[in-house]
Amino acid sequence: MIRKLWAFTAGAALLLVQGASIASVDAPPNEFSEETKACIACHKETSLGVVQQWGDSKHHRAKVGCYECHKAEAGEIDAFIHEEFDKKAIGKNKPISIIVSPKDCSNCHEKEVAEYTASHHSQGGRIIGSLDNLLADVVEGNRAMVTESFPEGVSAAVVNGCWQCHGSEVKVMKDGSLDPATWPNTGIGRINPDKSRGSCSACHSRHKFSVEQARNPENCGKCHMGPDHPQEEIYYESKHGIAFHANKDKMNMDRSKWIAGEDYDAAPTCATCHMSATKEQGVNHDVGMRISWNNRPAISVRPETTDAKMDLPGQHVKWDERRDNMKNVCSACHGESFIDNFYIQYDGQIELYNNKFAKPGLALYQAALPLLPRDAKFANHLDFVWFEIWHHEGRRARHGASMMGPDWTQWHGNYEVGKHFYGKYVPELEELIEKNLDSEDANKKASALALKNLLHEILSDEFVVTDEKTGKEVKSTGHSWFIGKMSPEEAKARKESREAFIQRYGEQTDR
């Protein structure tokens, strides 16, 4: 059963973000409910900081209090009777819950929750079945953390790492309290006891729920940082991030209306590009509606492809429409040719990574699997080498290009991909081939021969892939130098270019 709030008007509904939907047209209250007054009286003594945060919020000014958000209905799985509240509140046996879920927030913020529920963010809890979770659950962890909901144990690495960003499935224990392996948790795709997905407080931190904080790049950096998706670090390297830090005091980030080019023009933040309003677009809590490549998988794909796999509404919104949405954001500060040329550069990086490294690399890994000495995932060095090529280094190259961070694109991205593809991956594959080519096991011998032929085909620039951008079959080129088969024309051109460089600048001994 959906928890009921009393209804309030636009003044209370336009609270957390510009463009908030209005769930009702009834008059707002002109004072706090008796239940909320009872909460405040006690919590001023026991948790003053929470009361102070709430007191500085727009919720407070709209007379939306503790009870209106934490109210529960009898029979809800996480509902409980708070003894002190029960003593003081008007009436008896009024259940409350600790978790305020998106379903609760939707009583007033219906549009925002609907958009959020349709987004990849809300699906973050799916990590439970991913390779990342396997790493934290098995490779990094063990089953030593035992709780009521996990009598056989759960990995503390999962609990403290993966689930804190992606979200846990919150478990309610027999006494009505929340299992410590799953709570506290503000993961973006948290699976709540009422079966809703997500956590609004992942971005709008309780209990102030500041829109200004949600617009800051650091807010996204809780999860979007680190070796495999360093968006925060890339942003700070980019001209956008540099401009933001130089002009933060000119950004008007606390305004209710916050339109790029109108209310601020000094710099964009993460929210500007992915969520916030333009003169033509409203705020959108589906962060995928302006993204034209999904760079999370080993091979970059169009976002509607992954939306379809998760049966999200975005499966019906094509990548070019999403790109137009983002171009509209860019146009607040940039001209058409600048924007169009940026996307040509970005698409070129995706094409390079996909066709030269990702598709051949994945084909080689799959061909090598029958030859690996251990069957378990991540039990072989080759598993880690390939995983880091696409999951860490390949993502950095792609994300760096998408956000105009050249150092992340090059030295943390493309360079690392190339170094490990040719310096680790290919040599390990060659070693596997050598070990198994004369094997007495007919299957291993056949697999080794197939891998040898595939590797030769790839390094000879004869491997055919389907280009994600055009849908056409093309050859995966750029490898033949490694086996000394660069074409005479290309070798000559590169030599002439090198000689011209030396003539102009002199010999660069450190290069």
C-alpha positions in Angstrom: 0.0 0.0 0.0 1.4 3.4 -0.9 1.9 5.6 2.1 -0.4 8.6 2.2 0.6 12.2 2.7 -1.7 15.1 3.0 -1.7 17.0 -0.2 -0.1 20.3 -0.7 0.2 22.7 -3.7 2.8 24.1 -6.0 4.6 26.0 -3.3 5.3 22.7 -1.5 5.7 20.6 -4.6 8.4 22.7 -6.3 10.8 21.9 -3.5 13.7 19.8 -4.4 14.3 20.4 -8.0 13.1 22.8 -10.7 10.2 21.4 -12.6 8.9 19.2 -9.7 5.5 17.7 -10.5 2.5 18.6 -8.5 0.7 15.6 -7.0 -2.3 17.6 -5.7 -4.0 21.0 -5.7 -5.2 21.0 -2.1 -4.1 23.9 0.1 -0.8 23.4 1.9 -0.8 23.3 5.7 0.0 26.4 7.5 1.5 24.6 10.5 3.2 21.3 11.2 1.1 18.3 12.0 0.8 17.2 15.6 2.7 14.0 14.7 5.6 16.0 13.3 5.6 18.3 16.4 6.0 15.2 18.5 8.9 14.0 16.4 10.7 17.3 16.7 10.3 17.6 20.4 12.1 14.3 21.0 14.7 14.5 18.2 15.9 18.0 19.3 17.3 16.1 22.3 18.5 12.9 20.6 19.6 14.0 17.1 19.7 17.7 16.9 21.8 17.7 13.7 19.0 16.0 11.8 16.5 18.5 13.0 18.8 21.4 12.1 19.3 20.0 8.6 15.6 19.6 8.0 15.0 23.1 9.5 17.1 24.6 6.7 15.2 22.7 4.0 12.4 23.8 1.7 10.4 20.9 3.2 10.5 22.8 6.5 9.3 26.0 4.9 6.4 24.1 3.2 5.5 22.5 6.6 6.4 19.0 5.4 7.8 17.3 8.4 9.1 14.0 9.8 5.8 12.2 9.9 4.7 13.2 6.4 7.8 11.4 5.0 8.2 8.5 7.4 4.6 7.6 7.9 3.8 4.0 7.1 0.7 1.9 6.8 0.0 -1.1 9.1 1.1 -4.3 7.5 3.9 -2.8 5.5 7.0 -5.0 5.8 9.2 -2.3 7.3 6.5 -0.6 9.4 7.0 -0.5 13.2 5.6 1.2 16.2 8.1 3.7 17.7 7.3 3.6 21.4 8.3 7.1 22.3 6.5 8.5 19.3 3.5 6.4 20.2 3.4 7.9 23.6 3.5 11.5 22.4 1.7 11.5 19.1 -2.0 12.2 18.6 -3.7 8.9 18.5 -2.1 5.5 19.1 -0.5 2.7 17.0 0.7 5.0 14.2 3.4 3.0 12.4 6.4 4.6 10.8 9.4 3.4 8.8 13.0 4.3 8.7 13.3 4.1 4.9 11.7 6.9 2.8 11.6 5.2 -0.6 11.0 6.7 -4.1 7.5 5.4 -3.8 7.0 7.6 -0.8 8.6 10.6 -2.5 6.3 10.1 -5.5 3.3 11.2 -3.4 4.5 14.7 -4.1 7.3 14.3 -6.7 5.5 12.0 -9.1 7.2 13.1 -12.4 10.7 13.0 -10.9 10.2 9.5 -9.5 8.7 8.2 -12.8 11.7 9.5 -14.7 14.1 8.1 -12.2 12.5 4.7 -12.1 12.9 4.6 -15.9 16.6 5.3 -15.7 19.7 3.1 -15.5 20.3 4.6 -12.0 17.3 2.8 -10.7 18.7 -0.5 -12.0 22.0 -0.2 -10.1 21.1 -3.1 -7.8 21.5 -5.4 -10.8 25.2 -5.4 -9.9 24.4 -8.4 -7.7 24.8 -10.7 -10.7 27.7 -8.9 -12.4 31.5 -9.6 -12.7 32.1 -6.7 -10.4 30.1 -8.3 -7.7 31.8 -11.6 -8.3 35.1 -9.9 -7.7 34.0 -8.4 -4.3 32.1 -11.5 -3.3 34.6 -14.3 -4.1 38.0 -12.9 -5.2 38.2 -10.1 -2.7 35.9 -11.5 0.0 34.6 -14.4 1.9 31.5 -15.4 3.8 32.6 -14.3 7.3 30.1 -11.5 7.8 27.0 -13.3 9.2 23.7 -11.6 9.9 20.1 -12.7 10.3 19.3 -12.3 6.6 22.6 -13.9 5.6 23.0 -16.9 7.9 25.5 -18.5 5.5 27.5 -15.2 5.5 28.1 -12.4 3.0 31.2 -10.7 1.9 32.1 -7.5 3.8 33.7 -6.3 0.5 30.4 -6.3 -1.2 28.5 -4.7 1.7 31.0 -1.8 2.1 31.9 -1.4 -1.5 29.6 -2.4 -4.4 26.3 -2.1 -2.6 27.0 1.4 -1.2 27.0 2.9 -4.7 24.8 0.4 -6.6 22.4 -0.3 -3.8 21.6 -3.3 -1.6 18.4 -5.2 -1.3 17.3 -4.0 2.1 16.2 -6.9 4.3 13.9 -6.5 7.3 14.6 -8.8 10.2 12.1 -10.7 12.3 12.0 -7.9 15.0 11.2 -5.3 12.2 14.6 -3.7 12.2 16.8 -3.5 9.1 19.6 -6.1 8.6 23.0 -4.4 9.1 24.4 -6.1 5.9 21.9 -4.1 3.9 21.4 -0.9 5.9 22.5 1.9 6.1 22.6 2.2 2.4 21.9 5.0 -0.1 22.9 3.2 -3.2 21.4 4.6 -6.4 19.6 1.3 -7.3 18.7 0.2 -3.8 15.9 -2.3 -3.7 13.6 -1.2 -0.9 11.2 -3.2 1.2 8.2 -1.8 -0.7 9.8 -3.1 -3.9 10.5 0.3 -5.3 14.0 0.8 -6.7 16.5 3.6 -5.8 17.2 6.2 -3.2 16.4 9.8 -3.8 18.8 10.7 -0.9 21.6 9.2 -3.0 21.7 12.6 -4.7 19.5 14.8 -2.4 21.2 14.0 0.9 18.9 13.9 3.9 17.6 15.9 5.7 18.2 19.2 3.9 17.7 17.7 0.4 19.7 20.6 -1.1 19.3 21.2 -4.8 22.5 23.2 -4.6 24.4 20.1 -3.4 22.8 17.9 -6.0 24.1 20.2 -8.7 27.7 20.1 -7.5 30.1 17.7 -9.3 31.3 16.3 -6.0 27.8 15.0 -5.4 28.1 12.6 -8.4 31.7 11.9 -7.4 30.6 9.6 -4.6 30.2 6.9 -7.2 31.5 8.3 -10.5 35.2 8.2 -9.7 38.0 5.7 -9.5 39.9 3.5 -11.9 37.0 2.2 -13.9 34.7 5.2 -14.3 36.6 8.4 -13.3 34.0 10.9 -14.5 34.7 13.2 -11.5 38.4 13.3 -12.2 37.9 13.7 -16.0 35.5 16.6 -15.3 38.1 18.4 -13.2 40.7 18.0 -15.9 38.4 19.3 -18.6 37.8 23.0 -19.5 34.3 22.6 -18.0 35.7 21.7 -14.6 38.4 24.3 -14.7 35.8 27.0 -15.5 33.5 25.7 -12.7 36.2 26.0 -10.0 37.2 29.4 -11.3 33.7 30.7 -11.3 31.8 28.7 -8.7 30.6 31.9 -7.0 28.9 32.9 -10.2 26.9 29.7 -10.7 23.7 30.7 -8.8 23.4 27.0 -7.8 20.9 27.6 -5.1 18.2 29.1 -7.4 15.0 27.2 -7.9 15.1 28.1 -11.7 18.4 27.1 -13.1 18.6 27.3 -16.8 21.9 27.0 -18.7 22.8 30.2 -20.5 20.0 32.1 -18.7 20.6 31.8 -14.9 24.3 30.9 -15.3 26.8 30.8 -18.1 30.2 30.4 -16.3 30.4 26.6 -16.6 28.4 23.4 -16.7 28.3 20.8 -14.0 27.3 17.1 -14.3 23.7 18.1 -13.6 23.8 20.8 -16.3 24.6 18.3 -19.0 22.7 15.2 -17.9 19.6 16.5 -16.0 19.0 20.2 -15.7 16.8 22.5 -17.7 17.6 24.4 -20.8 15.4 27.0 -22.5 13.9 24.1 -24.6 14.0 21.2 -22.1 12.8 20.7 -18.6 14.6 18.9 -15.8 14.8 15.1 -16.4 15.8 12.6 -13.8 16.5 9.9 -16.4 20.2 10.6 -16.8 20.3 8.5 -20.0 18.2 10.7 -22.1 21.2 12.8 -23.3 23.7 10.0 -23.7 24.3 8.6 -27.2 26.8 5.8 -26.3 26.7 3.4 -23.4 30.4 3.0 -22.6 30.0 0.7 -19.6 30.2 -2.7 -21.5 33.3 -4.2 -23.1 32.0 -2.9 -26.4 30.3 0.5 -26.5 26.7 0.2 -27.7 23.8 2.5 -28.3 21.8 3.2 -25.1 18.5 2.0 -26.4 20.1 -1.5 -26.7 20.8 -1.8 -23.0 17.5 -0.2 -22.1 15.8 -2.9 -24.1 17.7 -5.6 -22.2 16.3 -4.2 -18.9 12.9 -3.5 -20.5 13.1 0.2 -19.7 11.0 2.8 -21.5 14.2 4.2 -23.0 14.3 1.3 -25.5 12.0 3.4 -27.6 14.2 6.5 -27.5 16.9 6.3 -30.2 20.5 7.5 -29.7 20.3 10.3 -32.2 17.3 11.9 -30.3 19.3 11.7 -27.1 22.3 13.3 -28.8 20.1 16.1 -30.0 19.0 16.6 -26.4 22.6 16.9 -25.3 23.5 19.2 -28.3 20.7 21.5 -27.1 22.5 21.7 -23.7 25.8 22.4 -25.4 24.3 25.2 -27.6 23.8 27.4 -24.5 27.6 28.1 -24.8 28.9 26.6 -28.0 28.3 27.1 -31.7 27.0 24.4 -34.1 30.3 23.6 -35.7 32.0 23.3 -32.4 29.4 20.8 -31.2 29.2 18.8 -34.4 33.0 18.5 -34.6 33.3 17.4 -31.0 30.9 14.5 -31.7 32.9 13.5 -34.8 36.0 13.3 -32.5 34.1 11.4 -29.9 32.6 8.9 -32.3 36.1 8.4 -33.8 37.4 7.4 -30.4 34.5 4.9 -29.9 35.1 3.5 -33.3 38.8 3.1 -32.7 38.4 1.4 -29.3 35.5 -0.9 -30.4 37.0 -2.0 -33.7 40.7 -2.2 -33.0 40.7 -3.5 -29.4 37.3 -4.4 -27.9 35.8 -6.7 -30.6 39.1 -8.5 -31.4 40.0 -8.7 -27.7 36.7 -10.2 -26.8 36.9 -12.7 -29.6 40.4 -13.7 -28.5 39.3 -14.1 -24.9 36.4 -16.4 -25.8 38.7 -18.4 -28.0 41.2 -18.8 -25.2 38.7 -19.9 -22.5 39.1 -23.7 -23.3 42.8 -23.4 -22.9 42.9 -21.7 -19.5 44.3 -23.9 -16.7 41.5 -23.0 -14.3 37.7 -22.9 -15.0 36.7 -20.3 -12.5 36.4 -16.7 -13.5 39.3 -14.5 -12.3 41.3 -17.7 -11.5 43.7 -17.0 -14.3 46.0 -14.0 -15.0 44.5 -13.6 -18.5 41.1 -13.0 -16.9 42.4 -9.9 -15.1 44.4 -8.7 -18.1 41.4 -8.7 -20.4 39.0 -7.4 -17.6 41.2 -4.4 -16.9 41.7 -3.6 -20.6 38.0 -3.1 -21.2 36.7 -2.4 -17.7 39.3 0.0 -16.5 41.5 1.3 -19.4 39.0 1.1 -22.2 36.4 2.8 -20.2 38.8 5.6 -19.2 39.6 6.2 -22.9 35.9 6.4 -23.8 34.7 8.4 -20.9 37.7 10.7 -21.2 36.7 11.5 -24.8 33.1 11.9 -24.0 33.9 14.6 -21.4 36.9 16.2 -23.2 39.6 15.1 -20.7 42.6 14.4 -23.0 45.0 13.1 -20.3 42.5 10.5 -19.3 41.7 9.6 -22.9 45.4 9.2 -23.7 47.7 8.3 -20.8 45.2 6.7 -18.5 43.2 5.3 -21.4 44.5 4.5 -24.9 48.1 4.2 -23.8 47.2 1.7 -21.1 44.9 -0.3 -23.5 47.7 -0.5 -26.1 50.5 -1.3 -23.6 48.6 -4.2 -22.1 47.0 -5.5 -25.3 50.4 -5.9 -27.0 52.6 -6.2 -23.9 50.6 -8.6 -21.8 47.5 -9.9 -23.6 49.0 -11.0 -26.9 52.1 -12.6 -25.2 49.9 -14.6 -22.8 47.8 -15.8 -25.7 50.9 -16.8 -27.6 52.1 -18.8 -24.6 48.7 -20.6 -24.3 49.0 -21.5 -28.0 52.5 -22.8 -27.6 51.6 -24.9 -24.6 48.6 -26.6 -26.2 49.4 -26.8 -29.9 50.9 -30.2 -29.5 48.6 -31.4 -26.7 47.5 -35.0 -26.5 44.0 -33.7 -25.7 42.4 -33.3 -29.2 40.0 -30.6 -28.0 42.8 -28.5 -26.5 44.9 -28.9 -29.7 42.0 -27.8 -31.9 41.3 -24.8 -29.6 45.0 -23.8 -29.7 45.0 -24.0 -33.5 41.8 -22.0 -33.7 43.3 -19.3 -31.4 46.5 -19.2 -33.3 44.7 -18.6 -36.6 42.4 -16.0 -35.0 45.4 -14.1 -33.5 47.2 -14.2 -36.8 44.1 -12.9 -38.6 43.8 -10.0 -36.1 47.4 -9.0 -36.1 47.4 -9.2 -39.9 44.5 -6.7 -40.0 42.2 -9.2 -41.7 39.7 -9.7 -38.8 36.2 -8.4 -39.8 33.9 -6.6 -37.3 30.6 -4.9 -37.5 30.9 -1.2 -36.9 28.5 -0.1 -34.2 28.0 3.3 -35.8 27.3 2.4 -39.4 26.3 -1.3 -39.0 28.7 -2.1 -41.8 31.4 -4.8 -41.8 34.9 -3.4 -41.7 38.3 -4.8 -41.0 40.0 -4.3 -37.6 43.1 -2.4 -38.6 46.1 -1.0 -36.8 47.8 -4.2 -35.6 50.1 -5.2 -38.5 53.0 -3.0 -37.2 53.3 -5.5 -34.3 54.3 -8.3 -36.6 56.4 -6.1 -38.9 53.8 -6.0 -41.7 53.1 -2.3 -41.8 52.5 -1.3 -45.4 55.5 0.3 -47.2 53.3 3.4 -47.9 52.4 3.9 -44.2 56.0 3.2 -43.0 57.3 5.7 -45.5 54.8 8.4 -44.4 55.6 7.8 -40.7 59.4 8.0 -41.4 59.0 11.3 -43.3 56.8 12.7 -40.5 59.4 11.8 -37.9 62.2 13.3 -39.9 60.3 16.5 -40.4 59.7 16.7 -36.6 63.4 16.2 -35.9 64.4 18.9 -38.4 62.0 21.3 -36.8 62.5 20.6 -33.1 65.7 18.5 -32.9 66.1 15.0 -31.6 63.9 14.4 -28.5 65.9 12.0 -26.5 63.3 11.6 -23.8 60.8 10.3 -26.3 
